[in-house]
């Protein structure tokens, strides 16, 4: 019997590359797809020698053609950090809308099950804490983060429409803050930003007064949750994240202690619409998937720090990509 085939969009990104590894380990034939705006081929170059892996350099916002049978689709193509979606807002909206539409159309034509990667950002700056899947969110659609938040909210809506109208087998994961090896060091999110500043000998920048909270999930735990959700029978959104909540001020102090540096914490104004609290209610994941995180933050941070320390020195000082080559696609 032939191995099952899975298409993973955003395959060269942080999460996508770990998913490629997992599904190959599970005996799947993996088709990776990425337009490399924010992804990096270095994340998957170890897979190119494998007969179970093939790669398409393609933008999912354009028509998708994959020859042959297809059993599963995991749609993870999207900018995922503020520094990305503030620089490429149109592409962010397009991959969440047109890209999702194309993936759902492919799932319909191939009779494939599709899992789409949504986000805790659909909850916006929440007034319900912790956030459960029944909470509808508090999002500013015209604020600077709206291009990402609303793209993901639309993504969920069109996915459920394909499920109810076309009977496509769909799964929706709402991902909370995730970290681990292969994160981009300069992508603007708190964890790589803090570690990068520590490694460069800079003071750590905390926005606002540092009382805002985040909940960090190690990537291996997240991948396990994704795998279980894909193979489950549950079609509605499921939170996957680590409910171990921490303030960003305390988190910055953890990073200083971990790295053994003596930097200070400096404070800057809070960005517009930055969420004050972020903590998943994972009751559904526990009950439906039998899933909960197993890697504690101290252990996960040690692994992640060692990864960042191993990067070439020039990576520490590399500025975020300016995406100049894709500007024409924004029109």
DRENMIRO-962194 format. One line per 2 residues: number of its first residue (from 1); their letters; for each residue z, y, x of C-alpha. Coordinates in nm, 4 decimals, m for minus. Layout:
BEGIN
NUM	a	Z/Y/X  ...
***
This chain:
BEGIN
1	xx	0.0000/0.0000/0.0000  m0.1035/0.3393/0.1398
3	xx	0.1619/0.5921/0.2345  0.2222/0.8625/m0.0233
5	xx	0.0676/1.2000/0.0606  0.2540/1.5292/0.0413
7	xx	0.1198/1.8829/0.0859  0.3721/2.1269/0.2354
9	xx	0.2726/2.4946/0.2211  0.4388/2.7279/0.4695
11	xx	0.4487/2.4264/0.7021  0.4730/2.6271/1.0250
13	xx	0.7735/2.8247/0.9050  1.1426/2.7575/0.9577
15	xx	1.2012/2.5447/0.6473  0.8477/2.4105/0.6178
17	xx	0.8519/2.2631/0.9665  1.1819/2.0836/0.9053
19	xx	1.0385/1.9452/0.5806  0.7329/1.8147/0.7682
21	xx	0.9675/1.6317/1.0064  1.1708/1.4824/0.7225
23	xx	0.8777/1.3570/0.5176  0.7081/1.2000/0.8190
25	xx	1.0388/1.0283/0.8998  1.0451/0.8990/0.5393
27	xx	0.7002/0.7407/0.5818  0.4802/0.9984/0.4090
29	xx	0.1435/1.1278/0.5198  0.1975/1.5029/0.5504
31	xx	m0.0602/1.7773/0.5057  0.0722/2.1049/0.6419
33	xx	m0.0789/2.4340/0.5273  m0.0005/2.7816/0.6618
35	xx	m0.1859/3.1084/0.7226  0.0515/3.1840/1.0153
37	xx	0.1452/3.5360/0.9028  0.5116/3.4582/0.9593
39	xx	0.4857/3.0919/1.0599  0.4442/2.9717/1.4185
41	xx	0.2480/2.6670/1.5343  0.5167/2.6033/1.7962
43	xx	0.7368/2.4774/1.5120  0.4995/2.1899/1.4360
45	xx	0.3063/2.1343/1.7601  0.5059/1.8150/1.8192
47	xx	0.3441/1.6710/1.5036  m0.0220/1.7217/1.5933
49	xx	m0.0407/1.3967/1.7890  0.0705/1.1942/1.4864
51	xx	m0.1873/1.0222/1.2655  0.0440/1.0861/0.9674
53	xx	0.0065/1.4643/1.0030  m0.2832/1.7009/0.9462
55	xx	m0.2873/2.0787/0.9387  m0.4897/2.3302/0.7368
57	xx	m0.4915/2.6926/0.8541  m0.5274/2.8456/0.5096
59	xx	m0.3852/3.1156/0.2802  m0.2596/2.9559/m0.0405
61	xx	m0.3255/3.2827/m0.2254  m0.6895/3.1760/m0.2077
63	xx	m0.8347/2.8655/m0.3733  m0.6848/2.5441/m0.2353
65	xx	m0.8893/2.2307/m0.1803  m0.7298/1.9131/m0.0472
67	xx	m0.9581/1.6062/m0.0452  m0.8284/1.2705/m0.1618
69	xx	m0.5239/1.1719/m0.3602  m0.2063/1.3748/m0.3504
71	xx	0.1357/1.2608/m0.4713  0.3589/1.5598/m0.4047
73	xx	0.3351/1.9322/m0.3296  0.6151/2.1412/m0.1778
75	xx	0.5334/2.5114/m0.2089  0.7285/2.6907/0.0644
77	xx	0.4712/2.9520/0.1663  0.6281/3.2982/0.1458
79	xx	0.7731/3.5692/0.3646  1.1483/3.5146/0.3362
81	xx	1.3233/3.7964/0.5189  1.3484/4.1684/0.4339
83	xx	1.1766/4.2688/0.7562  0.8742/4.0628/0.6447
85	xx	0.8403/4.1506/0.2811  0.9008/4.5212/0.3420
87	xx	0.6095/4.5205/0.5891  0.3752/4.3000/0.3830
89	xx	0.4743/4.3616/0.0210  0.1334/4.2844/m0.1328
91	xx	0.1000/3.9498/0.0436  0.4552/3.8660/m0.0655
93	xx	0.3644/3.9276/m0.4289  0.0354/3.7395/m0.3951
95	xx	0.1824/3.4241/m0.2425  0.4488/3.4109/m0.5140
97	xx	0.1980/3.4637/m0.7949  m0.1563/3.3654/m0.6952
99	xx	m0.0331/3.1147/m0.4374  0.1973/2.9471/m0.6863
101	xx	m0.0781/2.9465/m0.9500  m0.3141/2.7756/m0.7048
103	xx	m0.0532/2.5145/m0.6096  0.0229/2.4408/m0.9747
105	xx	m0.3479/2.4099/m1.0507  m0.3815/2.1641/m0.7632
107	xx	m0.0819/1.9674/m0.8924  m0.2418/1.9526/m1.2375
109	xx	m0.5778/1.8321/m1.1052  m0.4221/1.5751/m0.8680
111	xx	m0.1509/1.4636/m1.1124  0.0979/1.5430/m0.8360
113	xx	0.4638/1.6368/m0.8672  0.5343/1.9867/m0.7330
115	xx	0.8560/2.1426/m0.6042  0.8569/2.5213/m0.5643
117	xx	1.0945/2.7084/m0.3365  1.2718/2.9796/m0.5297
119	xx	1.5670/3.1728/m0.3962  1.9135/3.3056/m0.4683
121	xx	1.7444/3.6479/m0.4665  1.6419/3.5858/m0.8290
123	xx	2.0073/3.6709/m0.9037  1.9656/4.0131/m0.7387
125	xx	2.2922/4.2018/m0.6868  2.4934/3.9677/m0.9092
127	xx	2.7600/4.0578/m1.1627  2.8445/3.6873/m1.2058
129	xx	3.0241/3.5163/m0.9172  2.9642/3.2511/m0.7988
131	xx	2.6075/3.2336/m0.9245  2.5145/2.9444/m1.1523
133	xx	2.1694/2.8510/m1.2751  2.2323/2.9920/m1.6238
135	xx	2.2832/3.3448/m1.4853  1.9695/3.5550/m1.5390
137	xx	2.0296/3.7981/m1.2548  2.0540/4.1708/m1.1888
139	xx	1.7286/4.2688/m1.0167  1.5650/4.6071/m0.9627
141	xx	1.1924/4.5350/m1.0147  1.0761/4.8624/m0.8532
143	xx	1.3194/4.8723/m0.5607  1.2173/4.7782/m0.2051
145	xx	1.3320/4.4173/m0.2525  1.1547/4.3865/m0.5877
147	xx	0.8346/4.2512/m0.4321  1.0215/3.9404/m0.3182
149	xx	1.2713/3.9065/m0.6028  1.0130/3.9459/m0.8778
151	xx	0.7557/3.7274/m0.7026  1.0116/3.4471/m0.7077
153	xx	1.1128/3.5137/m1.0678  0.7457/3.5026/m1.1731
155	xx	0.7066/3.1855/m0.9676  0.9794/3.0178/m1.1690
157	xx	0.8267/3.1368/m1.4976  0.4757/3.0106/m1.4261
159	xx	0.6141/2.6816/m1.2921  0.8030/2.6212/m1.6168
161	xx	0.4912/2.7217/m1.8138  0.2857/2.4549/m1.6346
163	xx	0.5651/2.2075/m1.7016  0.5877/2.2788/m2.0744
165	xx	0.2189/2.3510/m2.1511  0.0377/2.1168/m1.9078
167	xx	0.3155/1.8550/m1.8645  0.3026/1.8954/m1.4851
169	xx	0.5992/1.7324/m1.3113  0.7759/2.0350/m1.1638
171	xx	1.0965/2.0926/m0.9684  1.2531/2.4317/m0.8846
173	xx	1.5019/2.4843/m0.6030  1.6981/2.8069/m0.5640
175	xx	1.7722/2.8319/m0.1930  2.0765/3.0200/m0.0657
177	xx	2.1114/3.1520/0.2905  2.0040/2.8788/0.5302
179	xx	2.0182/2.8683/0.9091  1.9408/2.6426/1.2028
181	xx	1.6945/2.5841/1.4866  1.3454/2.7377/1.4470
183	xx	1.4693/3.0494/1.2717  1.2900/3.3550/1.4044
185	xx	1.5290/3.5471/1.6244  1.4109/3.8899/1.5073
187	xx	1.3463/3.8318/1.1376  1.6087/4.0810/1.0199
189	xx	1.8557/3.8388/0.8619  2.2220/3.8555/0.9558
191	xx	2.2651/3.5304/1.1476  1.9718/3.5547/1.3925
193	xx	2.0245/3.9309/1.4184  2.3892/3.8884/1.5226
195	xx	2.3138/3.6101/1.7707  2.0196/3.8028/1.9157
197	xx	2.2322/4.1140/1.9639  2.5065/3.9095/2.1279
199	xx	2.2598/3.7437/2.3663  2.1144/4.0844/2.4601
201	xx	2.4609/4.2304/2.5185  2.4274/4.4752/2.2284
203	xx	2.6893/4.5702/1.9726  2.6549/4.3807/1.6440
205	xx	2.5185/4.5851/1.3545  2.6863/4.5413/1.0171
207	xx	2.5417/4.7264/0.7199  2.7810/4.8909/0.4770
209	xx	3.1500/4.8230/0.5349  3.0890/4.4519/0.5976
211	xx	3.2694/4.3400/0.2820  2.9491/4.1977/0.1295
213	xx	2.9478/3.8194/0.1375  2.7018/3.5438/0.2218
215	xx	2.7202/3.1636/0.2117  2.5387/2.9868/0.4952
217	xx	2.3907/2.6373/0.4602  2.2762/2.4353/0.7628
219	xx	1.9087/2.3414/0.7467  1.9614/1.9627/0.7553
221	xx	2.1807/1.9867/0.4450  1.9208/2.1973/0.2666
223	xx	1.6398/1.9542/0.3515  1.8468/1.6662/0.2122
225	xx	1.8947/1.8605/m0.1118  1.5221/1.9346/m0.1351
227	xx	1.4340/1.5699/m0.0814  1.6761/1.4535/m0.3494
229	xx	1.5578/1.7161/m0.5988  1.1917/1.6258/m0.5483
231	xx	1.2628/1.2614/m0.6238  1.4906/1.3387/m0.9196
233	xx	1.3933/1.3688/m1.2867  1.5306/1.7219/m1.3312
235	xx	1.2801/2.0012/m1.4055  1.5031/2.3080/m1.4337
237	xx	1.6260/2.5231/m1.1425  1.8943/2.3830/m0.9109
239	xx	2.1001/2.5834/m0.6616  2.1095/2.4339/m0.3121
241	xx	2.3408/2.6098/m0.0708  2.6828/2.5995/0.0902
243	xx	2.9582/2.7581/m0.1247  3.1696/2.8383/0.1840
245	xx	3.1611/3.2173/0.1409  3.2326/3.4685/0.4197
247	xx	3.2127/3.8469/0.4526  2.9557/3.9810/0.6981
249	xx	3.2300/4.1574/0.8961  3.4162/3.8275/0.9422
251	xx	3.0899/3.6530/1.0173  3.0051/3.9048/1.2915
253	xx	3.3480/3.8381/1.4425  3.2753/3.4616/1.4326
255	xx	2.9520/3.5196/1.6253  3.1298/3.7314/1.8886
257	xx	3.3855/3.4532/1.9338  3.1145/3.1830/1.9439
259	xx	2.9052/3.3626/2.2050  3.2020/3.4609/2.4189
261	xx	3.0835/3.8202/2.4376  3.2934/4.1346/2.4084
263	xx	3.0626/4.3444/2.1914  3.1939/4.5724/1.9218
265	xx	3.0843/4.5832/1.5592  2.8997/4.9002/1.4618
267	xx	2.8395/5.0019/1.1026  2.5210/5.1393/0.9458
269	xx	2.4368/5.2491/0.5892  2.3843/4.9678/0.3395
271	xx	2.0152/4.9102/0.2533  1.9002/4.9766/m0.1035
273	xx	1.9801/4.6949/m0.3504  2.1435/4.4786/m0.0831
275	xx	2.3438/4.2150/m0.2738  2.7216/4.2558/m0.2453
277	xx	2.8011/3.8894/m0.3094  2.6187/3.5630/m0.2595
279	xx	2.7789/3.2268/m0.3305  2.6173/2.9286/m0.5031
281	xx	2.7712/2.7303/m0.7828  2.6484/2.3821/m0.6839
283	xx	2.7932/2.1905/m0.9804  2.4435/2.0847/m1.0930
285	xx	2.3446/1.9643/m0.7457  2.6605/1.7548/m0.7246
287	xx	2.6215/1.6053/m1.0728  2.2432/1.5540/m1.0852
289	xx	2.1582/1.4876/m0.7202  2.4880/1.3631/m0.5792
291	xx	2.4408/1.6348/m0.3159  2.6759/1.8664/m0.1347
293	xx	2.6677/2.0115/0.2173  2.8185/1.8044/0.4961
295	xx	2.7742/2.0282/0.8038  3.0500/2.2861/0.8426
297	xx	2.9618/2.6330/0.9633  3.1330/2.5996/1.3032
299	xx	2.9276/2.2919/1.3940  2.6025/2.4295/1.2559
301	xx	2.6470/2.7590/1.4390  2.7023/2.5822/1.7721
303	xx	2.3720/2.3961/1.7349  2.1902/2.7127/1.6270
305	xx	2.3370/2.9187/1.9098  2.2316/2.6582/2.1665
307	xx	1.8798/2.6710/2.0220  1.8597/3.0494/2.0521
309	xx	2.0061/3.0380/2.4040  1.7320/2.7936/2.5071
311	xx	1.4496/3.0295/2.4071  1.2508/3.2051/2.6805
313	xx	1.4023/3.5388/2.7800  1.1060/3.7328/2.6426
315	xx	1.1801/3.5979/2.2932  1.5068/3.7934/2.2950
317	xx	1.3208/4.1204/2.3219  1.0158/4.0421/2.1132
319	xx	0.9714/4.2885/1.8276  0.8918/4.1548/1.4817
321	xx	0.5228/4.1032/1.4129  0.3490/4.4053/1.2650
323	xx	0.1073/4.1895/1.0615  m0.1817/4.4192/1.1492
325	xx	m0.4330/4.1365/1.1266  m0.3554/4.0720/0.7596
327	xx	m0.3506/4.4314/0.6367  m0.6975/4.3936/0.4881
329	xx	m0.5655/4.1205/0.2549  m0.3254/4.3682/0.0946
331	x	m0.6036/4.5506/m0.0871
***
